[in-house]
């Protein structure tokens, strides 16, 4: 089955999406639309089939990273003020299509967006706060761990900050 990546549309049916992660599902069903269309906090891209069924999504927003958090070889050539990045805020794949490359397809689309952002506005790469179980997925696609200040998530596992440079 062929999937294409496109921007979320206001009339997309998100109610049947189920990734198996209640937080990811809640965000996509309840908040992705209002964050994109009402609050303009981020943009969500969906992978959909020919019938329009949503197989996965990625939400991105512009952000910044401190130069000292950058991987060391890259850090030496950059200025000493916050650097523009594209933040991958959420990524989810429907359970019915897991293992079919939807996550990789979405992530490649995010990398294309970051490259376009680099050319048009400035962007040094993509950052993601990966859940510990997702770190191998991101590492396989070229992301490296970076050091940033830890957040306060209570008893939930701390995400692992990761970065990949624009090509």
N, C-alpha and C positions, 0 to 999 in steps of 0.2 A: 504494500500500500504506500502511496506517495503522500508526503506531508509537505505543506508549505508554511513558511513563517510569515506572519503579518501582524500589524498592530491590532490590539484588542479593539473591538467595536462595541458601542454602547448596547446594541441589541443582541450581542452574543449570549447564548445560553450557557451559563457557567454552572448551573445547578447540578448537573450529573457528574461533574469532575470529582474524582476521588483518587488521591495519591497514596492514601494510607497513612498520611501524617495530618493529624487534625489541625495543627497550626497552619500548615501550608494550605490545606483545603479551605479553612476559614478565611484566610487572607484572600485567596483567589475568588471565592464565591461572594464574600461580603465587602471587601475593601479595595480590591484591585480597580474596579470601575470608578468608585468615588475618588480614589487617590489620583487616577488619571484624568477623569472628566470634570470633577468638581474642584478638587484641591490643587491639581497640577503638581503633585509631589513626585511622580514618577510615571514611566510609560511601561505598559505591559505588552509583550509580544507573545502571540500564541502560535503553536504548531497545530494546524488543522488538516483534516483529510478533505477529499473532494466534496464530501457531503456537508462540510463545515463543522464536524464534530471536533472538539478541542482535545488534543492528545497531551498537551503540555504547555507550560507558560514560563516566561522569564520577565521579571520586572526590574527595570534599571532606572537609575537617576544619576545626575552629575554629582560629583563629590570632590574631595581633595584628600591628599595624603601628605604627611610630613616627610620631608626628604630623608630624615634619619631612619624612617621605616622602610625605605626602599632597599632592595638587595644591593649589597656593597659595590659590585662592579658598575652598576648604573648610577649610584649615588654620587660618585666623584665628579661626574660631568654636569650635574644639575645645580640650579640655584638653591639657595638656602631658605626658601620660603615655600609655603604649601603649594603642592603641585596638583593640577587638575587630573582627575581620573573618572572613569565610568564605574559606578558601583552596581554590582549585581545584587539586588536586594532580596529577591526571591526566585527560586527555580523549582518547578514541580512537574512531575510526569504522572499521567494517569496510570493506575495499576494495570489496566487492561492492555497497555502497550509498552510496559517496562521491558527493557532488554532489546528494544527495536531501534535504538540510537536516537531517540527523541531528545534526550538531555544533551547529547553531543551536538545535535543539529541546532538546538536553541543556543547553546554556548558559542558555537561558531558564528551564529547570527549576532550575538552580543559582541564578539570580537570584531566583526565587520563594522558594527555601530561605533565601537571605540576607535577604529582606524579612521572612519569618516569624521568622527569628532576631532581626532588629532589633526586631520587635514584642514578642517573648517574653523575650529575654535581653539584647539590645544587640548591634548590629553596624553598622558604618559603610559596609560594602561588601564587594566580592569582590576578592581579589588572585590573580594567577596569575603564575608564572614562565614566560613564553612562550618557546618555541623561536623563534629568529629568523625561520624560514620561516612561523610561525603568527601573527606580529604583525599583518599586514593583516586576518586573520580576526577577531582580537579588537578591533582598532581599528574595524572595520566595525560591531561590536556595542556600541560606546560606551566601550571601555576606553581609558585613557590611560597613557602611560609614566610611571613614577615612578622616583625615584632611591633605590636601596638599596645597601648594601655588597655588593661582588662576592664571589661564592663561589669555591671552588677546584675547577674541573672539569678540570684538566689541559689536554689538547689539544682537548677538546670545546668547541663554541661556548657562550659565556655566555648564559644565558637573559635575556630582557628582562622586568623587573618591570613589571606593568601593574595598573591599578586601575579599578574602576567603582563608583560610590556606589550605595547602596540608594536606591530611588525615594522 
